[in-house]
């Protein structure tokens, strides 16, 4: 899962300091709002902006499947850490847009706009792939796997132990997991669903299964 922070070198530091464009440096402004003394501090700079392609192509999922965008793929990465995303791309064939949001109860809302004369292959989590022609489409639904849930059985312990709620659960039900999760190798290779089968480390299988289920229900 993605991590977000409001201190350099993360995007939210700029946002929280009033940025409406991308800075040349992560810390171009000091905490008090003054220009930092690092030099070369453009407050409207392209370099880090290359990541915006990821926001268009993957977070909102607008990608060409044919030169000139006559045919396109819309496959957004709907994620509980964001809860909302929207992008518009003015292609040579017309305007494509995708907007999605997540409600607190896990309901997914999606709005897709396709230029007339064009075709989109729409791929959404928990739904069958659809082929759509030009127009505006709006839908709401619940996916089998709630995107608001942070972890599942395939989550690596190294990420699980960083979550305060999850760490508290492990401390009570399977403390051995905290040690494994903080290991350089074990944390990246041991999955949450492995815990109930680690009786050879003194793990109580029944309690570990409880921990897995409880952690699996943690939502963003």
Kinemage of the C-alpha trace (Angstrom):
@kinemage 1
@onewidth
@group {chain A} dominant
@subgroup {mainchain}
@vectorlist {calphas} color= white
{ca unk a 1} P 0.000 0.000 0.000
{ca unk a 2} L 1.133 3.549 -0.620
{ca unk a 3} L 2.495 5.692 2.188
{ca unk a 4} L 1.743 9.380 2.584
{ca unk a 5} L 3.508 11.969 4.706
{ca unk a 6} L 3.406 15.728 5.214
{ca unk a 7} L 7.163 16.149 5.619
{ca unk a 8} L 9.836 16.286 2.873
{ca unk a 9} L 10.329 14.513 0.533
{ca unk a 10} L 6.565 13.961 0.186
{ca unk a 11} L 3.942 15.768 -1.883
{ca unk a 12} L 1.708 16.700 1.049
{ca unk a 13} L 4.385 18.993 2.472
{ca unk a 14} L 3.984 21.211 -0.606
{ca unk a 15} L 0.180 20.996 -0.512
{ca unk a 16} L 0.047 21.907 3.170
{ca unk a 17} L 2.237 24.938 2.470
{ca unk a 18} L -0.154 26.321 -0.119
{ca unk a 19} L 1.404 24.937 -3.294
{ca unk a 20} L -0.749 24.966 -6.426
{ca unk a 21} L 2.203 24.075 -8.680
{ca unk a 22} L 5.133 21.693 -8.278
{ca unk a 23} L 8.314 23.017 -6.657
{ca unk a 24} L 11.849 22.483 -7.888
{ca unk a 25} L 12.810 21.085 -4.495
{ca unk a 26} L 10.743 19.146 -1.974
{ca unk a 27} L 11.572 21.718 0.710
{ca unk a 28} L 11.674 24.939 -1.333
{ca unk a 29} L 9.749 26.603 1.513
{ca unk a 30} L 10.674 26.352 5.165
{ca unk a 31} L 8.101 25.534 7.832
{ca unk a 32} L 7.574 29.258 8.470
{ca unk a 33} L 6.835 29.887 4.777
{ca unk a 34} L 10.152 31.533 3.939
{ca unk a 35} L 12.248 30.446 0.949
{ca unk a 36} L 14.833 27.857 1.962
{ca unk a 37} L 18.522 28.652 1.527
{ca unk a 38} L 19.268 25.715 -0.767
{ca unk a 39} L 19.255 27.859 -3.964
{ca unk a 40} L 17.532 27.243 -7.285
{ca unk a 41} L 14.068 27.286 -5.754
{ca unk a 42} L 11.542 27.603 -8.541
{ca unk a 43} L 7.996 27.217 -7.221
{ca unk a 44} L 6.712 26.149 -10.641
{ca unk a 45} L 9.039 23.469 -11.917
{ca unk a 46} L 8.483 20.499 -14.219
{ca unk a 47} L 10.977 17.892 -12.972
{ca unk a 48} L 8.868 16.193 -10.305
{ca unk a 49} L 5.812 16.716 -12.483
{ca unk a 50} L 6.642 13.657 -14.546
{ca unk a 51} L 4.809 11.627 -11.898
{ca unk a 52} L 1.575 13.218 -13.128
{ca unk a 53} L 1.558 10.719 -15.999
{ca unk a 54} L 1.062 8.009 -13.367
{ca unk a 55} L -1.948 9.871 -11.985
{ca unk a 56} L -3.568 10.072 -15.433
{ca unk a 57} L -2.588 6.625 -16.697
{ca unk a 58} L -3.021 4.545 -13.539
{ca unk a 59} L -4.753 6.341 -10.650
{ca unk a 60} L -7.490 7.439 -13.062
{ca unk a 61} L -6.520 4.782 -15.575
{ca unk a 62} L -6.825 6.653 -18.895
{ca unk a 63} L -4.528 4.975 -21.434
{ca unk a 64} L -4.539 4.714 -25.254
{ca unk a 65} L -5.112 1.363 -26.920
{ca unk a 66} L -4.826 2.798 -30.410
{ca unk a 67} L -2.743 5.684 -31.757
{ca unk a 68} L -4.617 8.965 -31.424
{ca unk a 69} L -6.851 7.611 -28.641
{ca unk a 70} L -9.507 6.328 -31.057
{ca unk a 71} L -9.655 3.377 -28.694
{ca unk a 72} L -8.691 3.648 -25.041
{ca unk a 73} L -8.475 1.730 -21.807
{ca unk a 74} L -9.957 3.147 -18.605
{ca unk a 75} L -8.705 1.084 -15.670
{ca unk a 76} L -8.465 3.213 -12.498
{ca unk a 77} L -6.599 2.079 -9.405
{ca unk a 78} L -9.396 2.597 -6.889
{ca unk a 79} L -7.710 2.831 -3.497
{ca unk a 80} L -8.953 3.604 -0.007
{ca unk a 81} L -5.926 5.770 0.770
{ca unk a 82} L -7.166 8.344 -1.751
{ca unk a 83} L -10.965 7.863 -1.720
{ca unk a 84} L -11.324 10.268 -4.665
{ca unk a 85} L -9.580 10.997 -7.950
{ca unk a 86} L -10.469 12.765 -11.191
{ca unk a 87} L -8.613 13.413 -14.448
{ca unk a 88} L -9.451 14.816 -17.871
{ca unk a 89} L -7.374 14.281 -21.001
{ca unk a 90} L -7.996 16.274 -24.183
{ca unk a 91} L -6.887 13.863 -26.900
{ca unk a 92} L -6.825 14.515 -30.632
{ca unk a 93} L -10.136 12.628 -30.792
{ca unk a 94} L -11.796 14.579 -27.970
{ca unk a 95} L -12.091 14.689 -24.197
{ca unk a 96} L -11.697 11.633 -22.012
{ca unk a 97} L -12.378 11.865 -18.293
{ca unk a 98} L -12.595 9.501 -15.369
{ca unk a 99} L -13.752 10.322 -11.866
{ca unk a 100} L -14.082 7.845 -9.036
{ca unk a 101} L -14.828 8.054 -5.328
{ca unk a 102} L -15.186 5.747 -2.350
{ca unk a 103} L -17.895 6.250 0.287
{ca unk a 104} L -17.359 5.380 3.938
{ca unk a 105} L -19.433 2.213 3.496
{ca unk a 106} L -17.267 1.038 0.593
{ca unk a 107} L -19.608 2.049 -2.227
{ca unk a 108} L -17.699 2.853 -5.419
{ca unk a 109} L -18.918 5.667 -7.674
{ca unk a 110} L -17.464 6.076 -11.166
{ca unk a 111} L -18.091 8.605 -13.943
{ca unk a 112} L -16.489 8.122 -17.365
{ca unk a 113} L -16.711 10.457 -20.368
{ca unk a 114} L -15.791 9.175 -23.837
{ca unk a 115} L -15.589 11.259 -27.052
{ca unk a 116} L -18.167 10.371 -29.682
{ca unk a 117} L -16.800 8.062 -32.346
{ca unk a 118} L -14.386 6.521 -29.830
{ca unk a 119} L -14.387 3.315 -27.820
{ca unk a 120} L -13.303 2.487 -24.266
{ca unk a 121} L -12.546 -0.797 -22.575
{ca unk a 122} L -13.658 -0.150 -18.996
{ca unk a 123} L -12.029 -2.303 -16.313
{ca unk a 124} L -13.182 -1.768 -12.716
{ca unk a 125} L -12.452 -3.833 -9.564
{ca unk a 126} L -15.191 -6.326 -8.816
{ca unk a 127} L -16.945 -5.928 -12.176
{ca unk a 128} L -16.791 -7.613 -15.547
{ca unk a 129} L -14.941 -5.765 -18.283
{ca unk a 130} L -17.183 -3.569 -20.455
{ca unk a 131} L -16.805 -2.130 -23.953
{ca unk a 132} L -18.304 1.372 -24.165
{ca unk a 133} L -18.871 3.785 -27.044
{ca unk a 134} L -18.901 7.597 -26.914
{ca unk a 135} L -20.959 9.196 -24.161
{ca unk a 136} L -21.122 9.768 -20.406
{ca unk a 137} L -21.518 6.832 -18.039
{ca unk a 138} L -22.169 6.950 -14.299
{ca unk a 139} L -22.437 3.958 -12.000
{ca unk a 140} L -22.373 3.010 -8.324
{ca unk a 141} L -21.685 -0.429 -6.908
{ca unk a 142} L -20.099 -2.470 -4.124
{ca unk a 143} L -17.111 -4.670 -4.949
{ca unk a 144} L -16.665 -8.067 -3.304
{ca unk a 145} L -13.314 -6.884 -1.941
{ca unk a 146} L -13.796 -3.585 -0.091
{ca unk a 147} L -11.107 -1.134 -1.364
{ca unk a 148} L -11.221 0.601 2.022
{ca unk a 149} L -9.662 -2.414 3.692
{ca unk a 150} L -5.950 -1.918 4.244
{ca unk a 151} L -4.692 -5.506 4.514
{ca unk a 152} L -5.497 -9.032 3.418
{ca unk a 153} L -3.904 -12.462 3.893
{ca unk a 154} L -1.305 -11.680 1.224
{ca unk a 155} L -0.080 -8.489 2.916
{ca unk a 156} L 3.552 -8.676 3.985
{ca unk a 157} L 4.233 -8.368 7.708
{ca unk a 158} L 6.720 -5.561 7.108
{ca unk a 159} L 3.813 -3.329 6.016
{ca unk a 160} L 1.347 -4.683 8.577
{ca unk a 161} L 3.485 -3.861 11.612
{ca unk a 162} L 3.764 -0.216 10.500
{ca unk a 163} L 0.028 0.209 11.080
{ca unk a 164} L -0.674 1.134 14.708
{ca unk a 165} L -3.995 -0.729 14.929
{ca unk a 166} L -2.544 -3.841 13.326
{ca unk a 167} L 0.544 -3.747 15.525
{ca unk a 168} L -1.621 -3.562 18.670
{ca unk a 169} L -3.586 -6.614 17.523
{ca unk a 170} L -0.423 -8.577 16.815
{ca unk a 171} L 1.067 -7.597 20.162
{ca unk a 172} L -1.931 -9.170 21.905
{ca unk a 173} L -2.592 -12.224 19.727
{ca unk a 174} L 0.687 -13.078 17.970
{ca unk a 175} L 3.646 -11.082 19.349
{ca unk a 176} L 6.100 -13.201 17.355
{ca unk a 177} L 4.795 -11.449 14.238
{ca unk a 178} L 6.170 -8.115 15.415
{ca unk a 179} L 9.673 -9.545 15.459
{ca unk a 180} L 9.222 -11.109 12.026
{ca unk a 181} L 7.682 -7.965 10.577
{ca unk a 182} L 10.630 -5.856 11.660
{ca unk a 183} L 13.154 -8.211 10.070
{ca unk a 184} L 14.817 -7.010 6.865
{ca unk a 185} L 14.087 -10.261 5.043
{ca unk a 186} L 11.213 -11.778 7.027
{ca unk a 187} L 9.161 -8.568 6.839
{ca unk a 188} L 9.328 -8.613 3.036
{ca unk a 189} L 8.679 -12.337 2.578
{ca unk a 190} L 6.330 -13.414 5.386
{ca unk a 191} L 2.641 -12.848 4.715
{ca unk a 192} L -0.090 -12.152 7.239
{ca unk a 193} L -1.874 -15.363 6.248
{ca unk a 194} L 1.202 -17.413 7.171
{ca unk a 195} L 0.858 -16.646 10.885
{ca unk a 196} L -1.614 -19.391 11.937
{ca unk a 197} L 0.786 -22.032 10.604
{ca unk a 198} L 3.859 -20.832 12.505
{ca unk a 199} L 3.268 -23.010 15.560
{ca unk a 200} L 6.984 -23.920 15.458
{ca unk a 201} L 7.682 -20.352 16.601
{ca unk a 202} L 5.279 -20.681 19.494
{ca unk a 203} L 2.400 -18.971 17.680
{ca unk a 204} L -1.057 -19.963 18.937
{ca unk a 205} L -2.815 -20.909 15.681
{ca unk a 206} L -6.301 -20.051 16.920
{ca unk a 207} L -5.272 -16.625 18.239
{ca unk a 208} L -3.235 -15.952 15.110
{ca unk a 209} L -6.297 -16.662 12.945
{ca unk a 210} L -8.264 -14.195 15.053
{ca unk a 211} L -5.537 -11.613 14.478
{ca unk a 212} L -5.563 -12.215 10.722
{ca unk a 213} L -9.330 -11.721 10.566
{ca unk a 214} L -9.272 -8.621 12.766
{ca unk a 215} L -6.453 -7.016 10.774
{ca unk a 216} L -8.226 -7.894 7.538
{ca unk a 217} L -11.180 -5.778 8.702
{ca unk a 218} L -9.127 -2.638 9.353
{ca unk a 219} L -10.253 0.083 6.975
{ca unk a 220} L -8.577 3.299 5.918
